Amino acid sequence: MDHITSGTNLNSQQLQKSMRRVRIPYDDAPDYTRPPLEISPELYQQMFERFCFLYGEEQAKQFMPELERILKVHYAHKPPELIEAEKDFDPNNRFTEWDLILITYGDLLKGDGQSPLSTLAHFLNHYLGLSINTLHILPFFPYSSDRGFSVIDFDSVDPNLGSWKDIEEMGNYYQLMFDGVFNHVSSKSPLFQRMLNGNPDYKDYFTTYLSPDELTPEERRMIVRPRTSDILTKFQSINGPIWVWTTFSPDQIDLNYKNPKVLLGVIETLLLYIRRGANLVRLDAVTYLWEEPGTPCANLEQTHQVIKLFRDIVKAVAPTVGLITETNVPHEQNVSYFGNGYDEAQMVYNFALPPLVLYTFYREDATALSNWAKELKYLSPMTTFLNMLDTHDGVGLMGVKSILPKEEVDFIIQNAREHGAFVSYKTGEQGEEPYEINTTWFSALNLDNSGEDIVFQVKRFIASRSIALVLRGVPGIYFHGLIGTRNDIDAVLRTKSKRDINRRVIDINGLIEDLHDRKSKLSLILQSLGHLLDIRVRYTAFHPNGEQKILIVAPEVFAVLRTSPKQDEYILTLTNVANKICQVEIPLSELEVAETQWYDLVGQRGWTTTEDKLVITLQPYDIKWLIPFVQLERSIES
């Protein structure tokens, strides 16, 4: 990449090295000869008060010593080099412009003679060539259903994928995000089997009833959950039939957090993941963590207190680790998991973004997206959004429930169905309601039979993806959303699972062959997207703590002015969301930047203002990232 594009004194090799975290592994065995962990009195009292809220003072006094013991054991695994390195950690820079998260299953790529995890690592390290520094491998544990989210054994790697050695090797090249599937366990798990076997130590590990009628019709109607199946599932125990709380499926048994032993066991698992290399822990389906009949059993204060306790714990023994909440709920509830900005999750999935971007491109109008983005709140330098457009599940709809009226959500659904998507439903207050659109991102935007040139389809696709790159936060890209996979309808018909539309297993040899074809869809996508990513990681204007100003310049254009945390760098981003030419005039007074000469980092051409206005013509689905030319010169000279 030439100097004019890079805009920094870091060359490509230096940049890649800078983006990578220096991994200091934990010791395999604890070393009790070193000074033990010392928890500050303030933090200890805070954790104690959380236990009191959850379990009452008497049980808090009983179980706090066990929590302290667990933390001391973890700390004894930390080598002195890691303890020393953590002293220089700046929590305000936990996330930077270098962060881009690739989300994938461990076995989405199929190769010959290697484990799936090794195949994935080989492809990422030798062929992908993108500025990705964080890898989120979806649950890689032994499981019985739900593509990994019905975990049998939380402490081991599924041998069908590989081993802990494979995971730890990836940690030498990427920051790693692990899934904390802490809401439920598989019905085949040893924990659940011990309860069925009548082991008294596991009697209260799950929420059970001797009759389904113990959960009254009124209590059932109040429960909020993302499924339409019965909340209780019948099992045969050693003592006869029982009915067990199953939020997600009959094979996924909810843990009973009213039992403090359950919470302590989950904390031990959380710390195990950190020792195994987790830099980020995704708290899956954490919305439904605490069950309380007579309430919605979602977003309860007890759940927030558990997450805050997790935050206290990582602050005490692993301060560089980030917690991410996956809560597919209306936006105002979703952002509540930031807490006060300092005491809960450092990152929250931005679930309103994907359906809003789809809506924007279907309407060819950025007004709703711009108005929503203008109101986004960033509570502290320690918190940020994960800006993804699609996930392994699809496009959730709950995030826009209070942002778009019902008829506009129906409009999204109608258009997505015309593109070959399916729709999944949940149980709501008024009965069943749409929960998510099951589709790949490429198919959601591009009709199979449109007759459009593939170059034009890719341009629309990249324009949509750029929205997640310019918004304040950290971008996340699901593997199939990265490579432009189309809907796998055959898989849905075969498995009867709508989510399988976006989980196709890809042959690595075919993928590599496509990469070598410069005119293939895959090559076109990676060339365009790679260009944007290379630019993004080089400018502190894209730092998650940098400011953003949403400009209303034309209905067809999403315009964001990004400013670096030190306010010494500005980038104006423009995305044409419509299939038509659009001209915009932006007064310099709106930009609060007096420079008259600008340079488009994407198109690599200059622009000069006319009568104190920046006049830009955008072709259909054009992307322009404009920087003041004098600023570009300074970065080159430095």
C-alpha positions, 0 to 999 in steps of 0.5 A: 500500500502506498504512502498516500493510502496508509496515512501513518508512519507504520508500514504494513508489517509494523502495523500487523505486529502492533495489532497483535497482542503479546500473549503471556500464557498462564502457568499450567499449575498454580504456584503457591510460593508467590505472594497471594492475591490481595483484594482491595477492601473496597472491591471485596465489600462490593462483591460481598454486597452483590452476594447479599443482594442475590442470596441474603447476608447469611449465605453471603458470609458462608460463600464469600470465603469460597469465592476468595479461594477460587480467585486466589487459585486463579491468581496463583496460575499467573506468571510474574510477567503477566502480573507486571504487564497488567500494571501498564494496562489502560482500560480506556484503550481496551478497544482501539481502531485496530480491533476487528472481530471475525466470528466463526464456527470452528468447523465452517471450513473443511480440509484434508488431513487437518482438524477443523480448527487447524484448517481454519487457522491455516486459512486465516494465517495464509490466505485471508490477508485481512486486518483482523486481530480478534477471533471469536470461535463460537462454542467449541465444546462437546455438545448435543444440539443447537450447533454448540450451544447445548454444552455437555462439557464446559472444560474441554474442546470438542475432539471433532474440532481439535484440542486446547492446543489448537485454541492456544496456538490461535492465541499466538496470532489473535485475541480470542473471544470465548463463549460463556454459555452460562445460561444452560447445559445440555440434557446429556451433561454430567451435571444434569445426569447427576441431578436425575440420578438423585445425587443430593449435591446437585438437587438444586442445580436446576429449576424443577417441578413435580407437576407442570401445574406448579407454574401457573398460567398467569406466571407462564404468560409473564415469561419473556423468551425467544422460543415458542416451545413449552417452558417446562420439559418432562424428564424421568428422574430416579424419584419419578417424573419431573418438569424442568425449566428449559428456556431454549429447547428440551435439550437445554436445561437452565441452570438455577442461579438461586443456588450459590454453588451454581454461580461459584461453579460458573465463576470457576469456568469463566476463570478457566477460559481466561487461563486458556487464552480468552481475552473476551468472554461473550455472555450468551443469552445472559438476558435469561440467567435468573428465573423468578416466576411471577416476573418476565424472567428476563433482564432481572436485576439479579441478572445484572448483579451477576454480570457486575460480579463477573466484572468485579472478578475480572477486575480483581484477577484479569483486568485486561479481559473484556465481558460482552453481553449478547442480549437480543432485546429492545435497544433500551434494555440492551444498553442497560447491560453497560450498567453505569459505564464502569461496573457491568459489560464493557461491550454490548452487541448492537442488535438494533444495527442489523435490521436498521441497515437492512431497512435503510438499503431496502428503503434506499433512505438513511433517515431512520438510521441517521436519526437513531445513530444521532441518539446513541449514548456512550457511557464511558471510555470503557464501554463500546458497541460490537457493531455487527450486521449478521450473526450465526443466527441471522438478523435479530428484530428485537433491537428495533422493536421500539425504534421502527413501527410495526409496519416498517418491521413487517416491511423488512420481513417482507423484503427479506422473504422475497430474498429467500429468507425465513423468519423465526418467532418467539413468545411475546406478551401478545402471543407469537411475534417475529424474533429474527430473520434467518438469512445470509447477509449477501442474500438479504441484499441481493436477489438471486434472479435480479440479473445484476452484474456481480460487481454491482451486487458486491458494491451494494454489499460492501456499502452496507458493511461499511456502515458497521466500520464507520460507526463508533464501536468495534466492528464484528463480521460473521465468516459467511458475511465476510465471504458473501455466502448465499442462502443455503435453502437445501440445508434448511429443508434437510435439517428443518432448522431455519438457522442452518441457512447461514451455517454452510460448511465450506470446502477450503480448496474451493475457497482458495481456488476462488481467491485465486480468481481475481474476478470471483465474487469472493475476490471482489469482496475481499479486495474491496473490504480489505481496502476499507479495513486497511484504512480503518486500522490506520486512523485514530479517528476510528478509535471507539472512544473517538467522537462521532457526529451524524450529518443529515446531508441527503436521504440517500446518504449516511454521513458520519464525521469521526474525530480521534480521542485527541481531536487531532484527526478527522474523517468524514465518511459518506455512504450512498445507500441507494441505487442512484446518483446523489450529490451532496453539499456539506458546509464547512461550518457543519464539519467544524473543520476549516480545511478546503482541500480533502482527500478520499482515502477509499477512491484515492482522489482529492476534493476542493471546497466550493464557496465554503462547501464540500460538494460531492457526487456519489455514484450508486452505493459509493463509499467515500472516507474524506480526510483534510489534506493537511492532516494527511500530509502531517501523518506522512511526514511524521 
